């Protein structure tokens, strides 16, 4: 089943507001800065803008620690600024979705402030409180942000749970009053006219405390705890209730951040009949990145994972397509090559992910090939996760430079540096002092320069977006992998009602010659998108230069 809907045909763009555009010179990106740049996004071809959290927050985890869901963080502006942004987005025939963070709140949220006061407070059970075991935590579960997942509170002599930072206490989804308060808040925003949500960390809302202490504790005594709180049995009941009480009442787009969800689970998550979300961000393909830090990119593994999702959801559900976000690193600096093959690797990875079946997301700066930042010292980082890792690794006796080398590769701050608009001071992001340092390569990599260069990464993305929008085959067509065993090339076809596209991307530093396949009607006259000019391509149509990508359109096959 492939019912046509607006969100399947959309191209989406993620904005990390703190780093997008500062309108008032305080060094922090804001809502009015986003409004200033709407015409840029419209010209790029964007249909849906996803804005990361803008709600009131003490900013321990850059807004993912919310202290008031129905107020705007002062750093970003006012509710009036937001209303204007929403109006201007809709005036340009675009849509706006917000980040919905409902696994946890800030410890400064009024609900948690009340919950801490006493064991019989009416908000006590809105969070997860447990007695310790002797003078130790309730169990040995580790936080995703390092250290224990439990924080002691002397007022009531109990511990509260936090899957993320200690300033992000987890909500107790077993409490009906808490759930109803969440639904009321969600509907308040939808009644305001927003067009949907990306739902943060939603696969963590169900906990399985009966598992007790988990194996594999580190030197500090804490064990990775995903098997106790990620995609646990019973989560679907909560998600179904959430959907029925909120999402089902509106024509909106919902994207779940679904760490730990596999293709076997996909029908319950995104199935056209049973799914709780329109699509999910799954992380199996990104985990290949984690496992290969400092090593070569596992292209074959990448293909296998994405192929399993493409075929697993065929006629059943929908994919969300992405290669960058605010929690990862820049693709040219990790899977690609941000030096010799910067243009080629940025564009080949773009082609390969963007034209699969699903709704594509572009993360700010991805469209100009922004790169990782050359961090020199721990003081250069803002990321709470990076700082926690630094402190924990030093406690374990790991040498400082070894820890720094790891953080340069994995820190979330790599994608959080300010957007590079032009070659003026601070890359045109702010007239003040930026909250996080601007990448020193901004004079070479910026929007203004690339807008004037027809062979830039930015203009390549514009062509890619236009191509996808022009042909329904690139939205609804069947995905079929070709050259599945090749370890350097990611190639596939998209086929729909007699129309076909052939997409081939060499994702390696090597020149590659594919086995000739006469069934592939690859001719120069059918080539519609490419990142090497004709004179730079091999005369042999089955030979690809390093990071070369081509798209062929075979009509009426």
N, C-alpha and C positions, 0 to 999 in steps of 0.2 A: 504494500500500500504506500503510495507516494502522493498524498493529498497536497495540493499547492497551498502554501501559506506565505504570508509576508516575511516571517522570520526565517524561513528556509532560503528565501531569495535575497536576504540582506547581507551586506558587508559591514562588519562591526569594527569599532576602534576603541581600544581601552585607554582611558586617561587616568594617569596617576596625578591627582590635582596639585599636590605639593610641588611637583616638578614640571608642570606643563607650561604655564605662563603666569607671571606675576604682574598684576595691573596697578599695584599701589606702591611699589618700591620697597616693601619690607623684606624682600628676599624669599618670600614663600608664594608659590603658585596659588591661585584663587579662582573662585567661580567667575568673576568678571573677566579674568584672563582667558578662561575657556570660551566665554561668550565672544570675546575679541577674535578668536581664531575659528569660529564656526564656518566662515566662508572658505578657509583653507581646507577644512574637513569635507565640506560639500564639494569643492573642486576635486579633491582626491577621489571622491566617489563613495563616501561613507553614508550608510543608511541609519545605523544604530550606534549611538555613543554610550559606552559603559563607563561611568565615573566611579572610581574607587572611593572609599568612605569619605564623606564630607560632614558627618554628624559630630555633635559635641563630644569631645574626647580629651583626656589628659595627654594623649599622644605617646603613650609608652610603646605602642606597636604601630606607629604611623596611622592612627585612626581606626585600626581594627580592634581597639579597646573603647567601646562606646559608652559614654556616661549619660547620654540623653538621645534617644532615637528620633525625637521630633524637634530637635534644635540643630542649627548649623554651627560647626566649629568656627570660632571667631577668626582664626587664621584665614579661613576661606571666604568669609563674608557674612551675609545675613540671609534670612529666609526670603526677603524681597529680591536679593540678588539671584537666589535660586529660582524663584518664580519667573524672573525675567529670562534667565537661561532657558528654562523649560519652554517659555513662549517663543523665544528666538529659534530654538531647535525645531519646534513644530512649524514655525513660519517658513522654514527652509525644507519642509517635508522630510525631516529626519526624526528619529525617535531617541528617547533617553531612558536608559536603565540604570539603576543604582545598585550598589553593593549592599546585600542584606546579611548582617553578621548576627546570627542567632544561636550559635553554639555557646557563646559566652558574652559577657558584658565587661565593662571596666569595673574595677573594684571601687570606683568612685560613683558608679551609678546609684541612684537613690534606692533601688531595690536591694543592692548588696549592702549599702550602708545600714539599712534596716535589718537585713538578714544577720548581720554581725552582732547586733545588739544583745540578743538573748536567744536561748534555745526555743522559747515559746513565742517568739515574734512571728507575726502572720506571714512575713516574707522569708522566714528561716528555710523552709523547704523549697524555695524557688531556686536554691543553689544546692550543691552537693557537699554535705558536712559529714565527717566520720570521726569516731574516736581513734586515737593512736593505738599502736601496739606497744605497751610499755612507754618508753621515751622515744619511740620511733614512729614514722609515718604509718598510716593504715595499711599500706602495701608498698612494694618496691618499684612501682611504676614510675618511669621517667617522663618528664615533660618533653614535648617535641622541641622546646627551646632550651634543652639541657637541664640537668639537675632533677630534683624530685617533682612529680606532678601534684604534690600536696604542700600546702602552706599552713603552718601552725598559727592559730589566733588565740592569744592569751585570754581574751575576754570571756570566752566560753569553754576554753580548754579543749577545743576541737580543731580539726584540719579541714580546709576546703580544697576542692579539686580544681586544678587548672591544667588543661591539656597543653596550653601555650604558656604565656608568661604568668608570673605570680600575680600580676595586675590584671589578669584576664580570667576571673573565676567562671567555671562552666555553669551554665544554667541546668536546672534539673528538669528534663523533659518528661519526667514521670508526674510532675505536678500540673494538674489541670488548670488552676488559676493562672499559673505562669504562662502556659500555652495560650490561653485565651487573651492574655495581655499582649502577647506577641502577635496574634492574629489581628487584634484591634489596631495595632501599630502598622502592620503591613497594609491593611485596608485603608488606613488614613492616607498613606502615601499613594496608593493606587487611586483613591478618590481625588487626589490632587492632580492626577492626569499623567503620572509617569507611565512608561510603557513596559515595565517589567523589572526583573531583578537578576543579578548574578548572586547566587546564594553561597556564602562563604562557609567552608569547613563543615558542610551539612552532613557529611558521612560520619561525623564524630559525635552526633547528639545522643546516641544510645550507648550506654555503658554496660559491661558485663563484669560486675565486681565479684561474681562467684568464681572467677578464674584465680583470684588471690594473687600471691607473688608469682612473677613470671621469670622464666629462665634467662640466662645470659646477662646477668648484672655486670656493670662495669666496675672499675676500681673504687668508685664512690658508693657502690651498692645499689645502683639504679638500673633497671632493665627497660629496654625499648618496649613500649606499652601498646602499640597499635592493635594487637590482637585482643585488647581489652576494651577498645573504644572506637574502632574503625569499621564501619559497615557491619554492625553487629545484628544478630537475630532480633527481630522486633522493631527495627528501625522503620520498616515500611508502614507500620500502623501510624507512627507519628507523621510520616511524610504524607500519607493519604489524608489524614485529618487536616494537615496544613493546607494541602491543595484544595480540599473541599471547602474549607472556611475562607480561603483567600483567592488563590490563582484562578480557580474555575469560574469565578464571577466576572472575569475581565478578559478582554482580547489582548493578552500581553505575551511577552517572551520571558521564559525562565530558563536559567542556566545554573545547574548545580555544580559546585566544586566538589568532586566526588573521588577524593583520594581513597584508594583501596577497592574501588568498584571495578569488577572485571566484566568481560563480555558475557559471561554466564549469568551475571546479575542484571544485564542491561534492560531486559524487558520490563522489570519492575521499576527501573529508574527512568528510562526514556522510550519505552515501547509506545507505539501510537495508540494502543488500546489501554494498557495498564500503567504507563509511565507517569511518574510524579512531576517530571520536568520535561520541557521541550527538548533539552539536550543537556549533556554534562561535559565538564572538563575532566577527562580521565588523564592519569599521569603515567601510564605504563611506558609510553614512548619517551617521556622525560626522564624516567628512572634509568634508562640506558645511559643517559648523560651522567647521572650521579655515579653509577657503577664504573664509569670510564674516565673519571677525573684524572687528567694528566696523561690519558691514553688516547689512542685513535678512536674515532667515532664508529660505533657498531652499526654500519649501514644495513647489513642484513637483518640484524635484530630490529632495527627501526622499521624496516619494510614489513617484517613478519607481524609486529604488533599492530601497526596501522592497517594492514591488510585484514587482520582478524577482526578489527572493529568495523572496517568497511563492509566486509562480507557478513559479519554477525548482525549488523543492523539493517542489512539490505531488505527493503520493503517492510521493515518492522519498526524502525526508530530513526533517530537523527544524530549526526555527529557535530560536535563543536571542534573546529579546526584551529590550532594555534601552535606557534613555536616559541613565542616569548610572552612573558608577563612580568608583573612586579615582584614576583618571588623567585625569579630565575636569573639567568645571565644572558648576555647578548649572543645571538646565534652565530654571528660572524666570528666571534672570539672563542667559540666553543666547538660547534659542529663544523664551522667553516674555517676561514683564514682571513684575519683582519689586517693583513699586510699585503703580500703579493697578489692574492686573489680575493681582495675585499669585495670588489664589485661583483665578480663572478659567483663567489660563494653566497653572497647575500641574495642574489637574484635566483640562483639555482634552487636554494632552499625555499625561496618564496614560491616558485612555480610548483614544486613538488607537493607542498602542503596545501596550497591555496586552491588547487583545482580538483582535489578529492571531493567526494560527496559529503556535504555538511555546510555549516555556516562558518565562514572564516572570520577570525579575529586578528586584527593588527594591533600591536602594542606601540604606544607612542615612541617615535624615534626609530622603530624597526624599518619604517618606510624610507629612511635615509641611511640605513646601515650604521646606526650608532654602535659603538663598541664598548667593551668592558673598560673600567677605569683603572689606571695604574696606581693603586693604593700603595703608599709607602710606610704608613704607621697606623696603629690601631686608632689613633685619634682622628684619622681620616674617615672612619666609619661612623654611620649613624645607626645602623641596623642592630636592634637589641639581640637578635639571634647571633649575629657575628660576634658581638661583645661577650655573650654568654659562652660561645664556643671557645673564644680566646682565653677567658678566665678558667674554664674547665680543663682545657688542654694543658695550660701552664701548670695547673694543680697536679695533673698526671705526669708532669715532668717532661713534656714535649718541648723541644727548643723553640724559642720565640720566632725565629726566622722560618722554621718549618710550619708553624701555625699561620704566620702571615702569608706564606706561599699558598697554603690551602684556602685561606679566606679570600685572597685575590681571585681565585678560581670560582669559589662557590657563593660569595656574598650576594645577598639580595640587593645591596646598594649598587651593583653593576648596572641594573636597569632603572635605578631611581635617581641617577644624576640628572640635572636639569636638561630639558629639551633644548636642542641646538637650532635656534631659529636663523641666526645669521652670524657674521664674523666680527660683530662689534663686541664691546666688553660684556662678559658673562653670557655670550652667545645670544644676546637679545632676550634672554629669559627674564632678567630683572635689572633695574637701575640701582638696586641696593646690593647688599652682600648676600649671595645665595645661601640658602640653608644647608646645602650640600655642594661641594665643589663641582664646578663645571669641568667636563672632560677636556684636557688641554688640546685635543685634536679638533676643537670646534671650528677653528679657522678653515680647516679643510672639509669637515663634514658638517653641513648645515642646510637648512631648507632653502634659504635665499640663493645660495650657490647652485643647488640642484634644480631649482625651478627654472633656471636659465640654461641648463645643460640638457639637451634632449636625450643624451645617452646616460643620464644619471639613474641611480637606484630609485629615486622618487618618481621619475617619469616612467620607469619600468613598472613600478607598482600601479601607476595610473592606467597603463596599457593592460596590465593583468586584470585589474578590477573591471575595466570596460569590456574586456573579452568575456569574463565570467557573466557579466550582466546581459550581454548581447545574446548569449546562447543558453537556452534552457538545458541543453545536454550537459553543461558544466555544473548545473544544479541538481537535476533529477536523473541524469544518466547513470547507468550501471557502471560500477568500478570493477575492472579486472586487471590484476597484476600481470605484467609481462616481464620476461627475464627474472623470474622469482629467485633463482639461485645466485644471481650475480651479486658480488659483495661490494660493488662500487657504484652501481647505477640503480636508481629507483625509477622504474618505468611502469606505466599503466595506461589503459584505455578508458574512456568514458563513452558510453553508447546509449542512444535514446532515439527511438522511432526512426531508425535508418541513418541517423547522423552519428558520426564518431570523431572523437579527438584522441590523438596519441600524445602522451606527455612523457618526456624522457629527461631525467636530470642525472648527470654525473656528479655525485656528491663527494668525490675524492680529488686529491692533488695529482692524480695520474691520468695520462691519456689512455682512453679505453676503447677497444674495438669490440663491438658486440657481434655475436653470431648472426649472420645474415638470416633474415626472416622475410620471405617474399610476400607473406600475407599482410605485412605492415606496409601500407601504401605511402611510404615517406618520400615525398618529392618536394623539390624546392618551391614549386608553385602552391603547395598546400601548407607551407610553413607560415604560421600566423604570429608566432612570438618566439624570440630567441635572444640570448645574451652574448653571443659572439657574432660579429659581422661576417658576411659571406667570405671575405678575403682571409679571415682568420680561422675559418672552419676547415676541416679536412675535406679533401675531394671525395673520400669514401664516406657515404652517407651514414654508415654504421660505426664510424669512428668519432669519438667525442673528446674534446679538449678538457683539461682540468676544470671542473665545476661548470661545464657547459650544460645548458638547458635548452630544449626545443619543444615547441607545441605545434603539432600538425592537425589540420582540420580536414577530415575526409567526409565530404557531403554525399548524401544519397548512396551510401555504400551497398 
